[in-house]
Amino acid sequence: MRWIGSALSSYSKVTEHEDYILYANHTFWSSYEDFEGWTHSDVFKKAHSRSGHTSEPVTLGHQEFEGFEVILSEENTKTAVT
């Protein structure tokens, strides 16, 4: 995982099949507002400008977005023993 601005992101191979490989990108944003701001930014537009414009298909179908919001969070209250 690595920080990209206000988001923590990871990209990984999930499963490898005979005729395709499933990848997943997990991104954890500092806030919903940061996520929304990114989707309207020039960086987002540039990164997605060539989507669907390659000579060879790179996906089996349309990419699927799944978004989740934190509804319960627990802080680590343990302190280190020295």
C-alpha positions, -999 to +999 in steps of 0.1 A: +000+000+000+011+035-007-001+070+000-013+090-030-023+124-017-050+118+009-056+082-001-040+049+008-040+026-022-031-009-032-034-028-065-031-066-064-037-098-084-067-116-069-070-148-089-054-161-120-076-182-143-067-200-176-080-172-198-079-141-175-065-126-143-087-107-118-071-076-103-084-054-075-076-019-065-084-009-029-082+027-020-089+042+015-097+079+014-092+103+044-128+116+037-156+112+012-150+148+002-114+140-008-127+111-029-153+133-046-127+160-052-104+135-069-131+122-092-135+158-105-098+166-107-076+170-138-055+141-125-085+118-126-096+130-160-061+125-174-057+090-158-090+079-173-089+097-207-077+067-226-101+042-210-117+021-237-095+035-264-069+007-269-065-014-300-068-046-279-094-050-251-078-051-217-109-062-198-136-089-203-163-064-198-170-030-182-151-024-150-172-026-119-170+000-091-179-010-056-178+018-029-180+013+008-183+038+036-171+031+072-200+029+096-181+017+126-145+025+135-124+014+165-093+031+176-063+012+190-062+023+226-033-001+236-001+016+247+033+001+241+051-013+271+087-001+275 
